[in-house]
Amino acid sequence: MLQHHLNEETPVLVVGGGIVGLSAGLFLHHHQIPFILIERNAAVSPLPRARGFSARTLELFRSVGLQDGIEAVARTAWKQGRFGGARRGRTMLESESLPLADISKLHAEADPSPCELIACPQTLVEPVLRRALEERGGDTRFGWELLHFEQDEGRVTAIVRDPLGAERTISASYVFAADGGRSEIRRRLNIDRHGIDPNRYYLNIFLEADLTSQVAGRTFSQCEIANEEVSGIFLAMNNANQWSFHLAYDPTVSQPEQWSDQQLTTLVKAAIGADIPVTLRYRSPWNTRVRVADRYRDGHIFLMGDAAHLMPPWGGFNANTGIADAHNLIWKLARVLNGEADPALLDTYESERQPVARRNGEQAWLRTDFDARFQIRSEDNSAFFEQLIDYGELQMRYRYGVDDTVDALRAQPGTRFPHAWIGHQGHRRSTLDLFGSSFVAIGGPSAPRRIGVPSYLAGTDFLFVDESVTWRSLTGLADDEAALIRPDGFVDFSLFSSSLCRTVV
């Protein structure tokens, strides 16, 4: 047993202060669960990994009052042009635009939501989350490192080192391992991972190069380049002076650590197609493998985010999946800690979220093909093109309990309740705004009220803003039927009416 003096106790210790760990802190605060969050780095990551956050992720941030703040910072991200578009050529400056679906059309065809997909580098979003968490009194400790941990039947005891080098002991009822793809916690728990082997290797180089005038009128999201000297993919960070270049390499021939800054600068200039000033900021090697943990739980320790699943960035699945992981687990933990549910409820975290990660990982891997990523059919990708699943199904229309997706959200058990704008207590709100802290019953005009939970009936407690929308047209349920909604906005596996009570499995 650990012999260090016990310094602190907390219901939850979050290890990792990246996008998923910070989101977990916000969701814990929302459910009034005290926590300590530690992050070994002194600041949020300077490397802009994720660039896109789905409408569903924005719904989760909306539930904790951060939709406006994140949308505001997203509006500052793009110095010119807008997010979207793909190009291909020998160099960035010689590249040609590829025919793609219109972004505005994609937004119009998206699943109804009070939010939209936003394009914003993770480097801008994480400070918003950290600032909000600290302003709300969240116990966030950057510069703190986990050294060791042990768990018994009831608690986890962790030895941590503070920024001054002093070792302290934290005793937690539960630990969230949000410590990244190389998770030391997962390794010490001997949790294996399986998935799909890599088919491409890259060195991600975050750089600054002022190309404002050169790309004016020719902005893009991604640009694939290939010439005699270099091949890879540019990702625009602001379509002006910040870029991420994913330099392709063959691991049997060379390794990223062999390249000097001077060599990389030469390769980047060859990829741009101009001898202009380039400043390298950060570099990070990666490959297109998919790995999902065999187990998401070990006793009182839960994996989430990259610690639980690793997948290529194409499609923006990894961060969005990880944020939803945290949201799924924390409402369940709140009910367990409040004595409202058996601890066995926590086992459903893995059974619900692991299939989502596997499906998203497979889809991200399929999108390693540049054309497939942008829905362009070619001879090279025809073999697996039919396996691609629509982004809406993956990000919004997944269904718990049956490991599947649905064509449309119609209050099916295991799916996110459909959005519609409503008038409620004198305010214009989304149906989703009725959920978030407890189970809620929502029903048609003549449905019964469920005893023991807040109940909302169409026509009595709220009105649809669009008069063409009815309870039946929105949900497919009769006017005397209601649905029980979980705190995460998903339809529970129970439906009830004034004349019938049934359970859907």
C-alpha positions in Angstrom: 0.0 0.0 0.0 1.0 3.6 -0.6 2.6 5.1 2.5 2.3 8.8 1.6 0.4 11.1 3.9 -3.2 11.6 2.7 -3.6 15.2 1.7 -6.9 15.5 -0.1 -10.1 13.6 -0.9 -12.4 14.1 -3.9 -15.2 12.2 -5.5 -13.5 12.4 -8.9 -9.9 12.9 -10.1 -9.6 13.9 -13.7 -6.2 13.1 -15.1 -5.6 15.2 -18.3 -6.5 18.7 -19.1 -7.0 18.5 -22.9 -10.2 19.0 -24.8 -11.9 15.9 -23.2 -10.6 16.4 -19.7 -11.7 20.0 -19.6 -15.1 19.0 -21.0 -15.4 16.4 -18.3 -14.7 19.1 -15.7 -17.5 21.3 -17.1 -20.0 18.4 -17.1 -19.0 17.4 -13.6 -19.6 21.0 -12.5 -23.0 21.0 -14.2 -24.0 17.9 -12.2 -22.6 19.5 -9.0 -19.9 16.7 -8.6 -16.8 18.0 -6.9 -13.6 17.1 -8.7 -9.9 17.8 -9.0 -8.4 18.0 -12.5 -4.7 17.7 -13.0 -2.7 18.2 -16.2 1.1 17.7 -16.3 1.6 20.5 -18.8 1.5 24.1 -17.5 -0.8 25.3 -20.3 -3.2 23.9 -22.8 -1.7 22.2 -25.9 -0.2 24.5 -28.5 -0.8 21.9 -31.3 -4.0 22.4 -33.2 -5.2 18.8 -33.4 -9.0 19.1 -33.9 -10.4 21.8 -36.2 -14.1 20.9 -36.4 -16.7 20.4 -33.7 -20.0 18.8 -34.6 -23.4 20.2 -34.0 -23.9 17.5 -31.4 -20.8 18.6 -29.5 -22.0 22.2 -29.6 -25.3 20.9 -28.1 -23.3 19.5 -25.2 -21.5 22.8 -24.7 -24.8 24.6 -25.0 -26.1 22.5 -22.1 -23.4 24.0 -19.9 -23.8 27.5 -21.2 -20.8 27.7 -23.6 -22.3 27.6 -27.1 -22.1 31.4 -27.5 -18.5 31.6 -26.2 -17.3 28.9 -28.5 -19.1 30.3 -31.5 -17.6 33.7 -30.7 -14.1 32.5 -30.8 -14.8 30.4 -33.9 -15.7 33.6 -35.7 -12.2 34.9 -35.1 -10.5 31.8 -36.4 -10.6 32.5 -40.1 -8.8 35.6 -41.3 -10.1 35.3 -44.8 -12.4 33.0 -46.8 -14.3 30.3 -44.8 -13.8 26.8 -43.7 -14.3 24.3 -46.4 -13.0 23.4 -49.8 -10.3 21.0 -51.0 -7.5 21.5 -53.5 -4.9 19.3 -55.1 -1.7 20.0 -57.0 2.1 19.8 -57.2 2.3 22.6 -54.6 -0.1 24.6 -52.6 0.2 27.6 -54.9 -0.2 25.5 -58.0 -3.1 23.6 -56.7 -6.6 23.4 -58.2 -9.9 23.4 -56.5 -11.9 20.1 -56.3 -15.6 20.1 -56.9 -17.4 19.7 -53.6 -20.8 19.9 -52.1 -21.8 23.5 -51.1 -21.2 24.0 -47.4 -24.4 26.0 -47.0 -26.3 23.1 -48.6 -24.8 20.7 -46.2 -25.9 22.9 -43.3 -29.4 23.0 -44.7 -29.6 19.2 -45.0 -28.1 18.6 -41.5 -30.2 17.1 -38.7 -32.3 19.8 -37.0 -30.4 21.2 -34.1 -30.1 24.5 -32.2 -26.4 24.4 -33.1 -24.3 24.1 -36.2 -20.9 22.5 -36.9 -18.2 25.0 -36.3 -14.7 25.1 -37.7 -12.2 26.3 -35.1 -8.8 25.0 -34.1 -8.6 23.2 -30.8 -6.0 25.7 -29.7 -8.8 28.4 -29.5 -11.5 26.2 -28.0 -9.5 24.8 -25.1 -8.7 28.2 -23.5 -12.5 28.9 -23.6 -13.2 25.7 -21.7 -10.4 26.2 -19.2 -11.4 29.8 -18.5 -15.0 28.9 -18.0 -14.1 26.0 -15.7 -11.9 28.2 -13.5 -14.4 31.1 -13.4 -17.0 28.6 -12.1 -14.8 27.5 -9.3 -13.5 24.2 -10.9 -10.4 22.8 -9.2 -8.1 22.7 -12.2 -4.4 22.2 -11.6 -2.1 22.6 -14.6 1.6 21.6 -14.0 0.5 18.7 -11.8 1.6 15.2 -12.7 0.3 11.8 -11.8 3.2 9.6 -10.5 1.5 6.5 -9.2 -1.9 5.1 -8.2 -3.4 2.2 -6.5 -7.1 1.2 -6.1 -8.9 -1.0 -3.7 -12.6 -1.9 -3.7 -13.8 1.5 -2.7 -11.3 4.2 -3.7 -8.3 5.1 -5.9 -5.2 6.6 -4.2 -3.0 8.7 -6.4 0.4 10.2 -5.8 0.9 13.4 -7.7 3.6 16.0 -8.0 2.8 19.7 -7.9 4.6 22.4 -9.9 7.1 23.0 -7.1 8.1 19.3 -7.0 6.3 18.3 -3.8 4.5 15.0 -3.8 1.0 14.9 -2.6 -1.7 12.2 -2.1 -5.2 12.5 -3.5 -7.8 9.9 -2.6 -10.7 9.7 -5.1 -13.8 7.7 -5.4 -13.4 7.6 -9.2 -10.6 8.5 -11.6 -11.1 9.6 -15.2 -8.2 8.8 -17.4 -8.2 11.5 -20.0 -4.4 11.4 -20.4 -4.2 10.9 -24.2 -3.3 8.3 -26.7 -0.2 7.2 -24.9 -2.2 6.9 -21.6 0.1 5.9 -18.8 -3.0 4.9 -16.8 -4.3 2.5 -19.5 -0.8 1.0 -19.7 -0.5 0.4 -16.0 -3.9 -1.2 -16.0 -2.8 -3.6 -18.7 -5.8 -2.7 -20.9 -5.1 -3.8 -24.5 -6.3 -2.0 -27.6 -7.3 -3.4 -31.0 -8.4 -1.9 -34.3 -7.1 -1.3 -37.8 -3.4 -1.0 -38.7 -2.0 2.2 -40.3 -1.8 2.6 -44.0 -0.2 6.1 -43.9 2.4 7.9 -41.8 2.8 11.6 -41.3 4.7 14.2 -39.4 2.3 17.0 -38.4 4.2 20.3 -38.6 2.5 23.3 -37.2 4.0 26.4 -38.9 3.6 30.0 -39.6 4.0 31.4 -43.1 2.2 34.5 -44.3 0.3 33.4 -47.4 -2.5 35.9 -47.1 -2.2 37.4 -50.5 -1.3 34.2 -52.3 -4.4 32.3 -51.1 -6.8 35.2 -51.3 -9.8 33.9 -53.3 -8.3 30.4 -53.2 -8.8 29.4 -49.6 -9.4 25.8 -48.5 -9.7 23.4 -45.7 -7.3 20.8 -47.0 -4.8 20.8 -49.9 -3.1 17.6 -51.0 0.2 18.1 -52.7 2.8 15.8 -54.4 5.9 16.6 -56.3 9.4 15.2 -56.7 10.6 16.5 -53.3 7.7 16.1 -51.0 4.1 14.9 -50.5 1.6 15.6 -47.9 -1.5 17.6 -46.9 -1.9 21.2 -45.8 -4.6 22.0 -43.3 -5.6 25.6 -43.1 -5.7 27.0 -39.6 -6.8 30.5 -40.5 -6.2 30.7 -44.3 -3.7 33.4 -43.7 -0.5 32.7 -41.8 -1.1 29.6 -39.7 -1.0 26.1 -41.3 -0.5 22.5 -40.4 1.4 20.5 -42.9 1.1 16.7 -42.6 4.4 15.5 -44.2 4.0 12.0 -45.6 6.9 9.6 -45.0 7.8 5.9 -45.3 8.8 4.5 -41.9 10.9 1.8 -43.6 13.0 4.5 -45.2 13.2 7.4 -42.7 12.0 8.5 -39.3 10.8 12.0 -38.3 13.4 12.5 -35.6 16.1 12.3 -38.3 15.0 15.5 -39.9 16.5 18.8 -38.8 14.5 22.1 -38.7 16.5 23.2 -41.7 15.5 20.1 -43.7 11.9 20.4 -42.7 11.8 24.1 -43.7 13.2 23.2 -47.1 10.5 20.5 -47.5 7.7 22.8 -46.4 8.8 25.5 -48.9 8.9 22.9 -51.6 5.3 21.9 -50.6 4.2 25.6 -50.7 5.9 26.3 -54.0 7.6 29.5 -52.9 10.8 30.5 -51.1 9.1 32.5 -48.4 9.8 32.9 -44.6 8.6 29.9 -42.7 8.7 29.4 -38.9 8.2 25.9 -37.5 6.4 25.9 -34.2 5.7 22.3 -33.3 6.0 18.8 -34.8 4.3 15.5 -33.9 4.5 12.2 -35.8 1.3 10.2 -36.2 -0.2 7.4 -38.4 -3.6 6.4 -39.5 -4.1 3.4 -37.2 -7.3 2.9 -35.3 -7.1 1.6 -31.7 -10.0 1.1 -29.3 -9.5 -0.1 -25.7 -10.8 -3.6 -25.0 -12.2 -2.2 -21.7 -13.3 1.3 -20.8 -13.4 0.5 -17.1 -11.1 -1.0 -14.4 -12.8 -0.8 -11.0 -13.2 2.8 -10.2 -11.1 4.0 -13.1 -12.6 5.0 -16.5 -10.9 5.7 -19.8 -12.1 8.5 -22.0 -11.0 10.4 -25.1 -7.7 9.4 -26.7 -7.0 7.1 -23.8 -10.0 5.0 -24.9 -9.8 5.4 -28.6 -7.4 6.7 -31.2 -8.3 7.3 -34.8 -7.2 9.4 -37.8 -8.3 13.0 -37.7 -10.2 12.9 -41.0 -13.9 13.6 -40.3 -13.1 15.2 -36.9 -14.4 12.1 -35.0 -11.8 11.7 -32.3 -12.4 14.8 -30.2 -16.1 14.8 -30.8 -16.3 11.2 -29.7 -14.3 11.8 -26.6 -16.4 14.8 -25.5 -19.5 12.7 -25.9 -17.8 9.9 -23.8 -17.5 12.3 -20.9 -21.0 13.5 -21.2 -22.4 10.0 -21.3 -20.5 8.8 -18.2 -21.0 11.8 -16.0 -24.8 11.9 -15.8 -24.7 8.3 -14.8 -22.0 8.9 -12.2 -24.1 11.7 -10.8 -27.1 9.4 -10.3 -24.9 6.8 -8.6 -23.2 9.3 -6.3 -26.7 10.7 -5.4 -28.0 7.2 -4.5 -30.5 7.3 -7.4 -29.0 4.4 -9.3 -27.1 1.2 -8.8 -23.4 1.4 -9.5 -24.0 -1.2 -12.3 -25.4 1.7 -14.3 -21.7 2.8 -14.8 -21.1 -0.4 -16.8 -23.4 1.0 -19.6 -20.7 3.6 -20.3 -18.6 1.0 -22.1 -21.5 -0.8 -23.7 -22.9 2.4 -25.2 -19.7 4.3 -26.1 -17.3 1.6 -27.2 -19.4 0.6 -30.3 -19.6 4.3 -31.3 -15.8 4.6 -31.1 -15.3 1.5 -33.2 -17.7 2.7 -35.9 -16.3 6.2 -35.9 -12.8 4.8 -36.0 -13.6 2.6 -39.1 -15.1 5.6 -40.8 -12.2 7.8 -40.1 -9.8 5.2 -41.5 -11.9 4.9 -44.7 -11.5 8.6 -45.0 -7.7 8.3 -45.2 -8.3 8.3 -48.9 -8.4 12.0 -49.8 -11.1 11.7 -52.4 -13.4 9.6 -50.2 -12.9 12.2 -47.4 -14.7 14.7 -49.6 -17.2 12.3 -51.1 -15.4 12.0 -54.5 -15.6 8.6 -56.0 -12.6 7.3 -57.9 -11.2 4.0 -59.2 -8.8 3.8 -56.2 -11.5 4.1 -53.5 -14.5 2.3 -55.2 -13.8 -0.8 -53.2 -14.8 0.8 -49.9 -16.7 3.9 -51.0 -20.0 2.2 -50.3 -18.9 1.6 -46.7 -18.9 5.3 -46.0 -21.6 6.4 -43.6 -23.1 9.9 -43.7 -21.6 12.3 -41.2 -25.1 13.0 -39.8 -25.6 9.4 -38.9 -22.2 9.1 -37.2 -22.3 12.4 -35.2 -26.0 12.7 -34.5 -28.1 9.7 -35.4 -26.3 6.9 -33.6 -28.5 4.6 -31.4 -27.5 3.1 -28.1 -28.5 -0.4 -27.3 -28.6 -1.8 -30.8 -25.2 -0.6 -32.1 -26.8 1.1 -35.1 -27.8 4.4 -36.7 -31.2 5.7 -37.8 -32.3 7.5 -40.9 -34.0 10.2 -39.0 -34.4 11.1 -35.3 -38.0 10.3 -34.3 -37.8 9.7 -30.6 -36.6 6.1 -31.1 -35.4 4.5 -27.9 -31.7 4.9 -27.6 -31.5 8.0 -29.8 -31.1 11.7 -29.1 -34.6 13.3 -28.8 -35.4 15.4 -31.9 -34.9 19.2 -31.8 -37.7 21.7 -32.5 -37.9 25.3 -31.5 -40.5 25.9 -28.7 -42.0 28.6 -26.6 -41.5 27.8 -23.0 -41.9 30.1 -20.0 -41.8 33.2 -22.2 -38.6 32.2 -24.0 -37.7 30.7 -27.3 -35.9 27.4 -26.6 -35.0 24.1 -28.1 -36.7 20.9 -27.0 -33.2 19.8 -26.0 -33.1 22.7 -23.4 -35.7 20.9 -21.4 -33.2 18.1 -20.5 -29.8 18.0 -18.8 -29.9 17.4 -15.1 -32.5 14.7 -14.5 -34.8 12.3 -16.2 -37.6 14.2 -17.9 -41.0 13.0 -19.3 -42.1 14.8 -22.5 -45.3 14.0 -24.2 -48.2 14.9 -26.4 -51.2 17.1 -25.5 -53.2 14.3 -23.9 -50.3 12.2 -22.4 -50.2 11.4 -18.7 -47.7 13.1 -16.4 -45.0 10.8 -15.1 -44.9 10.7 -11.3 -41.5 11.5 -9.8 -39.9 13.3 -12.8 -40.5 16.7 -14.4 -43.0 16.4 -17.1 -43.7 18.6 -20.2 -46.7 18.3 -22.4 -47.0 19.8 -25.8 -49.7 22.5 -26.0 -49.7 22.9 -22.2 -46.2 23.4 -21.0 -44.7 24.4 -24.3 -45.8 25.4 -27.8 -44.0 24.7 -31.1 -42.8 27.9 -32.7 -43.4 26.5 -36.2 -47.1 25.9 -36.2 -46.7 23.2 -38.8 -44.8 21.1 -36.3 -46.9 18.7 -34.2 -46.1 16.2 -31.5 -46.8 13.4 -33.9 -44.8 14.9 -36.8 -41.8 15.5 -34.6 -41.7 12.2 -32.7 -44.0 9.7 -34.5 -45.8 9.2 -31.2 -49.5 9.6 -30.6 -50.9 12.5 -28.7 -51.5 10.4 -25.6 -47.9 9.0 -25.6 -44.9 10.3 -23.9 -41.2 9.5 -23.8 -38.9 9.3 -20.8 -35.7 11.3 -21.6 -32.3 10.7 -19.9 -30.3 13.6 -18.6 -28.1 13.4 -21.8 -31.1 14.0 -24.0 -31.4 10.4 -25.2 -34.7 8.6 -25.2 -34.9 6.0 -22.5 -36.1 2.5 -23.3 -39.5 3.3 -21.9 -42.6 4.7 -23.6 -45.9 5.2 -21.8 -49.4 6.4 -22.7 -52.7 6.9 -21.0 -53.9 3.6 -22.4 -50.8 1.6 -22.6 -47.5 1.1 -20.8 -44.8 -0.8 -22.7 -41.1 -1.3 -22.6 -39.1 -1.3 -25.7 -35.9 -3.3 -25.6 
